Amino acid sequence: MNILKYQDWTLSTAIYPEAGSHSFNEIVYLTFGLCSESGKVGGKLKKIIRGDNVEPEAFVAECGDVLWYLARICDNLGIDLEQLAEYNMGKLEERRAKGTIKGSGDTNEQRIVKED
């Protein structure tokens, strides 16, 4: 699967007010969704640690929902997921080279936002 094709496809399944509008309300909605789905991933992991029987598909499904919301947020901000992954790899490689991978290291100012 091509991650950019996936990112474009997410709009076809975006059923919420102002979907695809790139508005403030859309980014707020998507951010709340990402937080909610991320929490569900954490909840599944908590149950696994506790010893509950969690089907792998349930964990994967929640991770997929996180990916969907991340893709929509990135689309809203004009960031493609491929560029995001490359940016993140570069940032972490730079931190590793400096020996600061455990720190915050939030000094890489490389732009990843698409220019129209």
Secondary structure, 3 states (H helix, E strand, C coil): CCHHHHHHHHHHHCCCCCCCCCCHHHHHHHHHHHHHHHHHHHHHHHHHHHCCCCCHHHHHHHHHHHHHHHHHHHHHHCCCHHHHHHHHHHHHHHHHHHCCCCCCCCCCCCCCCCCC
